[in-house]
Amino acid sequence: MPGECRLADDKRPPEGEAVTGVCQANSSPFGCFTRVENGRAAATLCVD
């Protein structure tokens, strides 16, 4: 089952900036990532 849409590279753009994301291959919540919501960067999160 695919996970959420996340930023396609390691950059951390300002929240709200227009970006292109990709769907995760799985639904693992761990690591540092920037979610993409409606084509815009959401907050960057790090989950251990």
mmCIF entry with sequence, helices, sheets and N, C-alpha, C, O atoms, coordinates in Angstrom:
data_MODEL
# 
_entry.id   MODEL 
# 
_entity.id                         1 
_entity.type                       polymer 
_entity.pdbx_number_of_molecules   1 
# 
_entity_poly.entity_id                      1 
_entity_poly.type                           'polypeptide(L)' 
_entity_poly.nstd_linkage                   no 
_entity_poly.nstd_monomer                   no 
_entity_poly.pdbx_seq_one_letter_code       MPGECRLADDKRPPEGEAVTGVCQANSSPFGCFTRVENGRAAATLCVD 
_entity_poly.pdbx_seq_one_letter_code_can   MPGECRLADDKRPPEGEAVTGVCQANSSPFGCFTRVENGRAAATLCVD 
_entity_poly.pdbx_strand_id                 A 
# 
loop_
_entity_poly_seq.entity_id 
_entity_poly_seq.num 
_entity_poly_seq.mon_id 
_entity_poly_seq.hetero 
1 1  MET n 
1 2  PRO n 
1 3  GLY n 
1 4  GLU n 
1 5  CYS n 
1 6  ARG n 
1 7  LEU n 
1 8  ALA n 
1 9  ASP n 
1 10 ASP n 
1 11 LYS n 
1 12 ARG n 
1 13 PRO n 
1 14 PRO n 
1 15 GLU n 
1 16 GLY n 
1 17 GLU n 
1 18 ALA n 
1 19 VAL n 
1 20 THR n 
1 21 GLY n 
1 22 VAL n 
1 23 CYS n 
1 24 GLN n 
1 25 ALA n 
1 26 ASN n 
1 27 SER n 
1 28 SER n 
1 29 PRO n 
1 30 PHE n 
1 31 GLY n 
1 32 CYS n 
1 33 PHE n 
1 34 THR n 
1 35 ARG n 
1 36 VAL n 
1 37 GLU n 
1 38 ASN n 
1 39 GLY n 
1 40 ARG n 
1 41 ALA n 
1 42 ALA n 
1 43 ALA n 
1 44 THR n 
1 45 LEU n 
1 46 CYS n 
1 47 VAL n 
1 48 ASP n 
# 
_struct_asym.id          A 
_struct_asym.entity_id   1 
# 
loop_
_struct_sheet.id 
_struct_sheet.type 
_struct_sheet.number_strands 
_struct_sheet.details 
AA1 ? 2 ? 
AA2 ? 2 ? 
# 
loop_
_struct_sheet_order.sheet_id 
_struct_sheet_order.range_id_1 
_struct_sheet_order.range_id_2 
_struct_sheet_order.offset 
_struct_sheet_order.sense 
AA1 1 2 ? anti-parallel 
AA2 1 2 ? anti-parallel 
# 
loop_
_struct_sheet_range.sheet_id 
_struct_sheet_range.id 
_struct_sheet_range.beg_label_comp_id 
_struct_sheet_range.beg_label_asym_id 
_struct_sheet_range.beg_label_seq_id 
_struct_sheet_range.pdbx_beg_PDB_ins_code 
_struct_sheet_range.end_label_comp_id 
_struct_sheet_range.end_label_asym_id 
_struct_sheet_range.end_label_seq_id 
_struct_sheet_range.pdbx_end_PDB_ins_code 
_struct_sheet_range.beg_auth_comp_id 
_struct_sheet_range.beg_auth_asym_id 
_struct_sheet_range.beg_auth_seq_id 
_struct_sheet_range.end_auth_comp_id 
_struct_sheet_range.end_auth_asym_id 
_struct_sheet_range.end_auth_seq_id 
AA1 1 CYS A 5  ? LEU A 7  ? CYS A 5  LEU A 7  
AA1 2 GLY A 21 ? CYS A 23 ? GLY A 21 CYS A 23 
AA2 1 GLY A 31 ? GLU A 37 ? GLY A 31 GLU A 37 
AA2 2 ARG A 40 ? VAL A 47 ? ARG A 40 VAL A 47 
# 
loop_
_atom_site.group_PDB 
_atom_site.id 
_atom_site.type_symbol 
_atom_site.label_atom_id 
_atom_site.label_alt_id 
_atom_site.label_comp_id 
_atom_site.label_asym_id 
_atom_site.label_entity_id 
_atom_site.label_seq_id 
_atom_site.pdbx_PDB_ins_code 
_atom_site.Cartn_x 
_atom_site.Cartn_y 
_atom_site.Cartn_z 
_atom_site.occupancy 
_atom_site.B_iso_or_equiv 
_atom_site.pdbx_formal_charge 
_atom_site.auth_seq_id 
_atom_site.auth_comp_id 
_atom_site.auth_asym_id 
_atom_site.auth_atom_id 
_atom_site.pdbx_PDB_model_num 
ATOM 1   N N  . MET A 1 1  ? 0.854  -1.186 0.000  1.00 0.00 ? 1  MET A N  1 
ATOM 2   C CA . MET A 1 1  ? 0.000  0.000  0.000  1.00 0.00 ? 1  MET A CA 1 
ATOM 3   C C  . MET A 1 1  ? 0.893  1.240  0.000  1.00 0.00 ? 1  MET A C  1 
ATOM 4   O O  . MET A 1 1  ? 1.770  1.355  0.856  1.00 0.00 ? 1  MET A O  1 
ATOM 5   N N  . PRO A 1 2  ? 0.692  2.175  -0.944 1.00 0.00 ? 2  PRO A N  1 
ATOM 6   C CA . PRO A 1 2  ? 1.528  3.368  -0.990 1.00 0.00 ? 2  PRO A CA 1 
ATOM 7   C C  . PRO A 1 2  ? 1.299  4.259  0.227  1.00 0.00 ? 2  PRO A C  1 
ATOM 8   O O  . PRO A 1 2  ? 0.247  4.207  0.865  1.00 0.00 ? 2  PRO A O  1 
ATOM 9   N N  . GLY A 1 3  ? 2.278  5.056  0.528  1.00 0.00 ? 3  GLY A N  1 
ATOM 10  C CA . GLY A 1 3  ? 2.182  5.997  1.636  1.00 0.00 ? 3  GLY A CA 1 
ATOM 11  C C  . GLY A 1 3  ? 1.754  7.358  1.140  1.00 0.00 ? 3  GLY A C  1 
ATOM 12  O O  . GLY A 1 3  ? 1.097  7.484  0.106  1.00 0.00 ? 3  GLY A O  1 
ATOM 13  N N  . GLU A 1 4  ? 2.138  8.381  1.896  1.00 0.00 ? 4  GLU A N  1 
ATOM 14  C CA . GLU A 1 4  ? 1.746  9.741  1.554  1.00 0.00 ? 4  GLU A CA 1 
ATOM 15  C C  . GLU A 1 4  ? 2.659  10.352 0.507  1.00 0.00 ? 4  GLU A C  1 
ATOM 16  O O  . GLU A 1 4  ? 3.690  9.775  0.163  1.00 0.00 ? 4  GLU A O  1 
ATOM 17  N N  . CYS A 1 5  ? 2.286  11.511 0.003  1.00 0.00 ? 5  CYS A N  1 
ATOM 18  C CA . CYS A 1 5  ? 3.087  12.231 -0.979 1.00 0.00 ? 5  CYS A CA 1 
ATOM 19  C C  . CYS A 1 5  ? 4.157  13.025 -0.230 1.00 0.00 ? 5  CYS A C  1 
ATOM 20  O O  . CYS A 1 5  ? 3.857  13.782 0.693  1.00 0.00 ? 5  CYS A O  1 
ATOM 21  N N  . ARG A 1 6  ? 5.425  12.834 -0.652 1.00 0.00 ? 6  ARG A N  1 
ATOM 22  C CA . ARG A 1 6  ? 6.544  13.509 -0.008 1.00 0.00 ? 6  ARG A CA 1 
ATOM 23  C C  . ARG A 1 6  ? 7.416  14.190 -1.039 1.00 0.00 ? 6  ARG A C  1 
ATOM 24  O O  . ARG A 1 6  ? 7.385  13.841 -2.219 1.00 0.00 ? 6  ARG A O  1 
ATOM 25  N N  . LEU A 1 7  ? 8.193  15.160 -0.595 1.00 0.00 ? 7  LEU A N  1 
ATOM 26  C CA . LEU A 1 7  ? 9.083  15.892 -1.482 1.00 0.00 ? 7  LEU A CA 1 
ATOM 27  C C  . LEU A 1 7  ? 10.043 14.934 -2.158 1.00 0.00 ? 7  LEU A C  1 
ATOM 28  O O  . LEU A 1 7  ? 10.565 14.019 -1.521 1.00 0.00 ? 7  LEU A O  1 
ATOM 29  N N  . ALA A 1 8  ? 10.278 15.138 -3.443 1.00 0.00 ? 8  ALA A N  1 
ATOM 30  C CA . ALA A 1 8  ? 11.057 14.212 -4.248 1.00 0.00 ? 8  ALA A CA 1 
ATOM 31  C C  . ALA A 1 8  ? 12.568 14.277 -4.007 1.00 0.00 ? 8  ALA A C  1 
ATOM 32  O O  . ALA A 1 8  ? 13.286 13.387 -4.462 1.00 0.00 ? 8  ALA A O  1 
ATOM 33  N N  . ASP A 1 9  ? 13.067 15.281 -3.321 1.00 0.00 ? 9  ASP A N  1 
ATOM 34  C CA . ASP A 1 9  ? 14.509 15.364 -3.077 1.00 0.00 ? 9  ASP A CA 1 
ATOM 35  C C  . ASP A 1 9  ? 14.766 15.753 -1.624 1.00 0.00 ? 9  ASP A C  1 
ATOM 36  O O  . ASP A 1 9  ? 13.828 15.870 -0.835 1.00 0.00 ? 9  ASP A O  1 
ATOM 37  N N  . ASP A 1 10 ? 16.029 15.952 -1.273 1.00 0.00 ? 10 ASP A N  1 
ATOM 38  C CA . ASP A 1 10 ? 16.394 16.224 0.118  1.00 0.00 ? 10 ASP A CA 1 
ATOM 39  C C  . ASP A 1 10 ? 16.311 17.694 0.516  1.00 0.00 ? 10 ASP A C  1 
ATOM 40  O O  . ASP A 1 10 ? 16.616 18.036 1.659  1.00 0.00 ? 10 ASP A O  1 
ATOM 41  N N  . LYS A 1 11 ? 15.908 18.561 -0.393 1.00 0.00 ? 11 LYS A N  1 
ATOM 42  C CA . LYS A 1 11 ? 15.798 19.983 -0.062 1.00 0.00 ? 11 LYS A CA 1 
ATOM 43  C C  . LYS A 1 11 ? 14.667 20.206 0.923  1.00 0.00 ? 11 LYS A C  1 
ATOM 44  O O  . LYS A 1 11 ? 13.712 19.431 0.978  1.00 0.00 ? 11 LYS A O  1 
ATOM 45  N N  . ARG A 1 12 ? 14.782 21.268 1.697  1.00 0.00 ? 12 ARG A N  1 
ATOM 46  C CA . ARG A 1 12 ? 13.732 21.626 2.650  1.00 0.00 ? 12 ARG A CA 1 
ATOM 47  C C  . ARG A 1 12 ? 13.244 23.037 2.333  1.00 0.00 ? 12 ARG A C  1 
ATOM 48  O O  . ARG A 1 12 ? 13.732 24.009 2.911  1.00 0.00 ? 12 ARG A O  1 
ATOM 49  N N  . PRO A 1 13 ? 12.288 23.152 1.425  1.00 0.00 ? 13 PRO A N  1 
ATOM 50  C CA . PRO A 1 13 ? 11.795 24.471 1.020  1.00 0.00 ? 13 PRO A CA 1 
ATOM 51  C C  . PRO A 1 13 ? 10.953 25.104 2.118  1.00 0.00 ? 13 PRO A C  1 
ATOM 52  O O  . PRO A 1 13 ? 10.509 24.421 3.041  1.00 0.00 ? 13 PRO A O  1 
ATOM 53  N N  . PRO A 1 14 ? 10.738 26.402 2.018  1.00 0.00 ? 14 PRO A N  1 
ATOM 54  C CA . PRO A 1 14 ? 9.849  27.056 2.987  1.00 0.00 ? 14 PRO A CA 1 
ATOM 55  C C  . PRO A 1 14 ? 8.439  26.462 2.899  1.00 0.00 ? 14 PRO A C  1 
ATOM 56  O O  . PRO A 1 14 ? 7.974  26.093 1.820  1.00 0.00 ? 14 PRO A O  1 
ATOM 57  N N  . GLU A 1 15 ? 7.788  26.379 4.022  1.00 0.00 ? 15 GLU A N  1 
ATOM 58  C CA . GLU A 1 15 ? 6.427  25.855 4.063  1.00 0.00 ? 15 GLU A CA 1 
ATOM 59  C C  . GLU A 1 15 ? 5.544  26.700 3.150  1.00 0.00 ? 15 GLU A C  1 
ATOM 60  O O  . GLU A 1 15 ? 5.597  27.928 3.204  1.00 0.00 ? 15 GLU A O  1 
ATOM 61  N N  . GLY A 1 16 ? 4.740  26.059 2.317  1.00 0.00 ? 16 GLY A N  1 
ATOM 62  C CA . GLY A 1 16 ? 3.829  26.743 1.410  1.00 0.00 ? 16 GLY A CA 1 
ATOM 63  C C  . GLY A 1 16 ? 4.381  26.945 0.009  1.00 0.00 ? 16 GLY A C  1 
ATOM 64  O O  . GLY A 1 16 ? 3.637  27.336 -0.890 1.00 0.00 ? 16 GLY A O  1 
ATOM 65  N N  . GLU A 1 17 ? 5.678  26.685 -0.202 1.00 0.00 ? 17 GLU A N  1 
ATOM 66  C CA . GLU A 1 17 ? 6.275  26.846 -1.531 1.00 0.00 ? 17 GLU A CA 1 
ATOM 67  C C  . GLU A 1 17 ? 5.760  25.756 -2.459 1.00 0.00 ? 17 GLU A C  1 
ATOM 68  O O  . GLU A 1 17 ? 5.567  24.618 -2.032 1.00 0.00 ? 17 GLU A O  1 
ATOM 69  N N  . ALA A 1 18 ? 5.532  26.098 -3.739 1.00 0.00 ? 18 ALA A N  1 
ATOM 70  C CA . ALA A 1 18 ? 5.085  25.113 -4.722 1.00 0.00 ? 18 ALA A CA 1 
ATOM 71  C C  . ALA A 1 18 ? 6.208  24.116 -4.976 1.00 0.00 ? 18 ALA A C  1 
ATOM 72  O O  . ALA A 1 18 ? 7.340  24.514 -5.251 1.00 0.00 ? 18 ALA A O  1 
ATOM 73  N N  . VAL A 1 19 ? 5.902  22.809 -4.886 1.00 0.00 ? 19 VAL A N  1 
ATOM 74  C CA . VAL A 1 19 ? 6.889  21.743 -5.069 1.00 0.00 ? 19 VAL A CA 1 
ATOM 75  C C  . VAL A 1 19 ? 6.248  20.560 -5.788 1.00 0.00 ? 19 VAL A C  1 
ATOM 76  O O  . VAL A 1 19 ? 5.028  20.493 -5.935 1.00 0.00 ? 19 VAL A O  1 
ATOM 77  N N  . THR A 1 20 ? 7.097  19.620 -6.236 1.00 0.00 ? 20 THR A N  1 
ATOM 78  C CA . THR A 1 20 ? 6.636  18.374 -6.837 1.00 0.00 ? 20 THR A CA 1 
ATOM 79  C C  . THR A 1 20 ? 7.025  17.243 -5.908 1.00 0.00 ? 20 THR A C  1 
ATOM 80  O O  . THR A 1 20 ? 8.176  17.170 -5.477 1.00 0.00 ? 20 THR A O  1 
ATOM 81  N N  . GLY A 1 21 ? 6.104  16.372 -5.593 1.00 0.00 ? 21 GLY A N  1 
ATOM 82  C CA . GLY A 1 21 ? 6.373  15.250 -4.698 1.00 0.00 ? 21 GLY A CA 1 
ATOM 83  C C  . GLY A 1 21 ? 6.165  13.922 -5.387 1.00 0.00 ? 21 GLY A C  1 
ATOM 84  O O  . GLY A 1 21 ? 5.749  13.863 -6.544 1.00 0.00 ? 21 GLY A O  1 
ATOM 85  N N  . VAL A 1 22 ? 6.459  12.856 -4.662 1.00 0.00 ? 22 VAL A N  1 
ATOM 86  C CA . VAL A 1 22 ? 6.221  11.494 -5.137 1.00 0.00 ? 22 VAL A CA 1 
ATOM 87  C C  . VAL A 1 22 ? 5.564  10.716 -4.008 1.00 0.00 ? 22 VAL A C  1 
ATOM 88  O O  . VAL A 1 22 ? 5.760  11.036 -2.835 1.00 0.00 ? 22 VAL A O  1 
ATOM 89  N N  . CYS A 1 23 ? 4.786  9.695  -4.354 1.00 0.00 ? 23 CYS A N  1 
ATOM 90  C CA . CYS A 1 23 ? 4.183  8.851  -3.330 1.00 0.00 ? 23 CYS A CA 1 
ATOM 91  C C  . CYS A 1 23 ? 5.234  7.893  -2.792 1.00 0.00 ? 23 CYS A C  1 
ATOM 92  O O  . CYS A 1 23 ? 6.050  7.363  -3.546 1.00 0.00 ? 23 CYS A O  1 
ATOM 93  N N  . GLN A 1 24 ? 5.207  7.673  -1.472 1.00 0.00 ? 24 GLN A N  1 
ATOM 94  C CA . GLN A 1 24 ? 6.102  6.700  -0.863 1.00 0.00 ? 24 GLN A CA 1 
ATOM 95  C C  . GLN A 1 24 ? 5.795  5.311  -1.403 1.00 0.00 ? 24 GLN A C  1 
ATOM 96  O O  . GLN A 1 24 ? 4.663  5.023  -1.793 1.00 0.00 ? 24 GLN A O  1 
ATOM 97  N N  . ALA A 1 25 ? 6.813  4.449  -1.423 1.00 0.00 ? 25 ALA A N  1 
ATOM 98  C CA . ALA A 1 25 ? 6.611  3.063  -1.837 1.00 0.00 ? 25 ALA A CA 1 
ATOM 99  C C  . ALA A 1 25 ? 5.861  2.271  -0.766 1.00 0.00 ? 25 ALA A C  1 
ATOM 100 O O  . ALA A 1 25 ? 5.224  1.262  -1.070 1.00 0.00 ? 25 ALA A O  1 
ATOM 101 N N  . ASN A 1 26 ? 5.938  2.733  0.503  1.00 0.00 ? 26 ASN A N  1 
ATOM 102 C CA . ASN A 1 26 ? 5.236  2.071  1.598  1.00 0.00 ? 26 ASN A CA 1 
ATOM 103 C C  . ASN A 1 26 ? 4.731  3.129  2.564  1.00 0.00 ? 26 ASN A C  1 
ATOM 104 O O  . ASN A 1 26 ? 4.874  4.323  2.302  1.00 0.00 ? 26 ASN A O  1 
ATOM 105 N N  . SER A 1 27 ? 4.154  2.718  3.656  1.00 0.00 ? 27 SER A N  1 
ATOM 106 C CA . SER A 1 27 ? 3.572  3.681  4.584  1.00 0.00 ? 27 SER A CA 1 
ATOM 107 C C  . SER A 1 27 ? 4.413  3.877  5.846  1.00 0.00 ? 27 SER A C  1 
ATOM 108 O O  . SER A 1 27 ? 3.877  4.268  6.883  1.00 0.00 ? 27 SER A O  1 
ATOM 109 N N  . SER A 1 28 ? 5.719  3.612  5.777  1.00 0.00 ? 28 SER A N  1 
ATOM 110 C CA . SER A 1 28 ? 6.595  3.795  6.940  1.00 0.00 ? 28 SER A CA 1 
ATOM 111 C C  . SER A 1 28 ? 6.652  5.272  7.339  1.00 0.00 ? 28 SER A C  1 
ATOM 112 O O  . SER A 1 28 ? 6.921  6.122  6.491  1.00 0.00 ? 28 SER A O  1 
ATOM 113 N N  . PRO A 1 29 ? 6.404  5.592  8.612  1.00 0.00 ? 29 PRO A N  1 
ATOM 114 C CA . PRO A 1 29 ? 6.403  6.984  9.051  1.00 0.00 ? 29 PRO A CA 1 
ATOM 115 C C  . PRO A 1 29 ? 7.779  7.488  9.505  1.00 0.00 ? 29 PRO A C  1 
ATOM 116 O O  . PRO A 1 29 ? 7.886  8.640  9.926  1.00 0.00 ? 29 PRO A O  1 
ATOM 117 N N  . PHE A 1 30 ? 8.837  6.664  9.435  1.00 0.00 ? 30 PHE A N  1 
ATOM 118 C CA . PHE A 1 30 ? 10.125 7.014  10.021 1.00 0.00 ? 30 PHE A CA 1 
ATOM 119 C C  . PHE A 1 30 ? 11.040 7.756  9.053  1.00 0.00 ? 30 PHE A C  1 
ATOM 120 O O  . PHE A 1 30 ? 10.954 7.570  7.839  1.00 0.00 ? 30 PHE A O  1 
ATOM 121 N N  . GLY A 1 31 ? 11.929 8.610  9.607  1.00 0.00 ? 31 GLY A N  1 
ATOM 122 C CA . GLY A 1 31 ? 12.894 9.376  8.832  1.00 0.00 ? 31 GLY A CA 1 
ATOM 123 C C  . GLY A 1 31 ? 12.529 10.848 8.812  1.00 0.00 ? 31 GLY A C  1 
ATOM 124 O O  . GLY A 1 31 ? 11.551 11.257 9.438  1.00 0.00 ? 31 GLY A O  1 
ATOM 125 N N  . CYS A 1 32 ? 13.310 11.647 8.094  1.00 0.00 ? 32 CYS A N  1 
ATOM 126 C CA . CYS A 1 32 ? 13.031 13.077 7.917  1.00 0.00 ? 32 CYS A CA 1 
ATOM 127 C C  . CYS A 1 32 ? 12.449 13.262 6.520  1.00 0.00 ? 32 CYS A C  1 
ATOM 128 O O  . CYS A 1 32 ? 12.964 12.713 5.545  1.00 0.00 ? 32 CYS A O  1 
ATOM 129 N N  . PHE A 1 33 ? 11.393 14.023 6.435  1.00 0.00 ? 33 PHE A N  1 
ATOM 130 C CA . PHE A 1 33 ? 10.740 14.225 5.150  1.00 0.00 ? 33 PHE A CA 1 
ATOM 131 C C  . PHE A 1 33 ? 9.871  15.472 5.178  1.00 0.00 ? 33 PHE A C  1 
ATOM 132 O O  . PHE A 1 33 ? 9.490  15.966 6.239  1.00 0.00 ? 33 PHE A O  1 
ATOM 133 N N  . THR A 1 34 ? 9.568  15.966 3.984  1.00 0.00 ? 34 THR A N  1 
ATOM 134 C CA . THR A 1 34 ? 8.645  17.081 3.814  1.00 0.00 ? 34 THR A CA 1 
ATOM 135 C C  . THR A 1 34 ? 7.441  16.543 3.060  1.00 0.00 ? 34 THR A C  1 
ATOM 136 O O  . THR A 1 34 ? 7.578  16.073 1.930  1.00 0.00 ? 34 THR A O  1 
ATOM 137 N N  . ARG A 1 35 ? 6.277  16.604 3.663  1.00 0.00 ? 35 ARG A N  1 
ATOM 138 C CA . ARG A 1 35 ? 5.048  16.174 2.991  1.00 0.00 ? 35 ARG A CA 1 
ATOM 139 C C  . ARG A 1 35 ? 4.659  17.219 1.956  1.00 0.00 ? 35 ARG A C  1 
ATOM 140 O O  . ARG A 1 35 ? 4.984  18.399 2.092  1.00 0.00 ? 35 ARG A O  1 
ATOM 141 N N  . VAL A 1 36 ? 3.957  16.767 0.916  1.00 0.00 ? 36 VAL A N  1 
ATOM 142 C CA . VAL A 1 36 ? 3.428  17.660 -0.105 1.00 0.00 ? 36 VAL A CA 1 
ATOM 143 C C  . VAL A 1 36 ? 1.914  17.590 -0.017 1.00 0.00 ? 36 VAL A C  1 
ATOM 144 O O  . VAL A 1 36 ? 1.325  16.513 -0.109 1.00 0.00 ? 36 VAL A O  1 
ATOM 145 N N  . GLU A 1 37 ? 1.291  18.744 0.161  1.00 0.00 ? 37 GLU A N  1 
ATOM 146 C CA . GLU A 1 37 ? -0.170 18.824 0.257  1.00 0.00 ? 37 GLU A CA 1 
ATOM 147 C C  . GLU A 1 37 ? -0.664 19.839 -0.766 1.00 0.00 ? 37 GLU A C  1 
ATOM 148 O O  . GLU A 1 37 ? -0.290 21.011 -0.712 1.00 0.00 ? 37 GLU A O  1 
ATOM 149 N N  . ASN A 1 38 ? -1.499 19.395 -1.692 1.00 0.00 ? 38 ASN A N  1 
ATOM 150 C CA . ASN A 1 38 ? -2.054 20.269 -2.730 1.00 0.00 ? 38 ASN A CA 1 
ATOM 151 C C  . ASN A 1 38 ? -0.962 20.990 -3.507 1.00 0.00 ? 38 ASN A C  1 
ATOM 152 O O  . ASN A 1 38 ? -1.113 22.164 -3.848 1.00 0.00 ? 38 ASN A O  1 
ATOM 153 N N  . GLY A 1 39 ? 0.160  20.282 -3.796 1.00 0.00 ? 39 GLY A N  1 
ATOM 154 C CA . GLY A 1 39 ? 1.238  20.851 -4.589 1.00 0.00 ? 39 GLY A CA 1 
ATOM 155 C C  . GLY A 1 39 ? 2.135  21.827 -3.853 1.00 0.00 ? 39 GLY A C  1 
ATOM 156 O O  . GLY A 1 39 ? 2.950  22.511 -4.474 1.00 0.00 ? 39 GLY A O  1 
ATOM 157 N N  . ARG A 1 40 ? 1.996  21.900 -2.534 1.00 0.00 ? 40 ARG A N  1 
ATOM 158 C CA . ARG A 1 40 ? 2.801  22.836 -1.735 1.00 0.00 ? 40 ARG A CA 1 
ATOM 159 C C  . ARG A 1 40 ? 3.502  22.089 -0.607 1.00 0.00 ? 40 ARG A C  1 
ATOM 160 O O  . ARG A 1 40 ? 2.991  21.095 -0.090 1.00 0.00 ? 40 ARG A O  1 
ATOM 161 N N  . ALA A 1 41 ? 4.680  22.584 -0.236 1.00 0.00 ? 41 ALA A N  1 
ATOM 162 C CA . ALA A 1 41 ? 5.445  21.972 0.856  1.00 0.00 ? 41 ALA A CA 1 
ATOM 163 C C  . ALA A 1 41 ? 4.731  22.196 2.179  1.00 0.00 ? 41 ALA A C  1 
ATOM 164 O O  . ALA A 1 41 ? 4.313  23.311 2.489  1.00 0.00 ? 41 ALA A O  1 
ATOM 165 N N  . ALA A 1 42 ? 4.597  21.132 2.952  1.00 0.00 ? 42 ALA A N  1 
ATOM 166 C CA . ALA A 1 42 ? 4.083  21.228 4.322  1.00 0.00 ? 42 ALA A CA 1 
ATOM 167 C C  . ALA A 1 42 ? 5.307  21.277 5.242  1.00 0.00 ? 42 ALA A C  1 
ATOM 168 O O  . ALA A 1 42 ? 6.435  21.350 4.754  1.00 0.00 ? 42 ALA A O  1 
ATOM 169 N N  . ALA A 1 43 ? 5.108  21.240 6.529  1.00 0.00 ? 43 ALA A N  1 
ATOM 170 C CA . ALA A 1 43 ? 6.216  21.278 7.474  1.00 0.00 ? 43 ALA A CA 1 
ATOM 171 C C  . ALA A 1 43 ? 7.105  20.040 7.306  1.00 0.00 ? 43 ALA A C  1 
ATOM 172 O O  . ALA A 1 43 ? 6.609  18.952 7.012  1.00 0.00 ? 43 ALA A O  1 
ATOM 173 N N  . THR A 1 44 ? 8.424  20.210 7.496  1.00 0.00 ? 44 THR A N  1 
ATOM 174 C CA . THR A 1 44 ? 9.361  19.098 7.476  1.00 0.00 ? 44 THR A CA 1 
ATOM 175 C C  . THR A 1 44 ? 9.305  18.418 8.830  1.00 0.00 ? 44 THR A C  1 
ATOM 176 O O  . THR A 1 44 ? 9.348  19.086 9.863  1.00 0.00 ? 44 THR A O  1 
ATOM 177 N N  . LEU A 1 45 ? 9.209  17.076 8.837  1.00 0.00 ? 45 LEU A N  1 
ATOM 178 C CA . LEU A 1 45 ? 9.101  16.298 10.056 1.00 0.00 ? 45 LEU A CA 1 
ATOM 179 C C  . LEU A 1 45 ? 10.224 15.282 10.139 1.00 0.00 ? 45 LEU A C  1 
ATOM 180 O O  . LEU A 1 45 ? 10.667 14.759 9.117  1.00 0.00 ? 45 LEU A O  1 
ATOM 181 N N  . CYS A 1 46 ? 10.687 15.001 11.344 1.00 0.00 ? 46 CYS A N  1 
ATOM 182 C CA . CYS A 1 46 ? 11.642 13.913 11.591 1.00 0.00 ? 46 CYS A CA 1 
ATOM 183 C C  . CYS A 1 46 ? 11.033 12.989 12.638 1.00 0.00 ? 46 CYS A C  1 
ATOM 184 O O  . CYS A 1 46 ? 10.667 13.431 13.727 1.00 0.00 ? 46 CYS A O  1 
ATOM 185 N N  . VAL A 1 47 ? 10.925 11.696 12.305 1.00 0.00 ? 47 VAL A N  1 
ATOM 186 C CA . VAL A 1 47 ? 10.314 10.703 13.197 1.00 0.00 ? 47 VAL A CA 1 
ATOM 187 C C  . VAL A 1 47 ? 11.313 9.576  13.416 1.00 0.00 ? 47 VAL A C  1 
ATOM 188 O O  . VAL A 1 47 ? 11.798 8.969  12.461 1.00 0.00 ? 47 VAL A O  1 
ATOM 189 N N  . ASP A 1 48 ? 11.619 9.299  14.694 1.00 0.00 ? 48 ASP A N  1 
ATOM 190 C CA . ASP A 1 48 ? 12.542 8.205  15.015 1.00 0.00 ? 48 ASP A CA 1 
ATOM 191 C C  . ASP A 1 48 ? 11.798 6.903  15.197 1.00 0.00 ? 48 ASP A C  1 
ATOM 192 O O  . ASP A 1 48 ? 12.414 5.873  15.472 1.00 0.00 ? 48 ASP A O  1 
# 
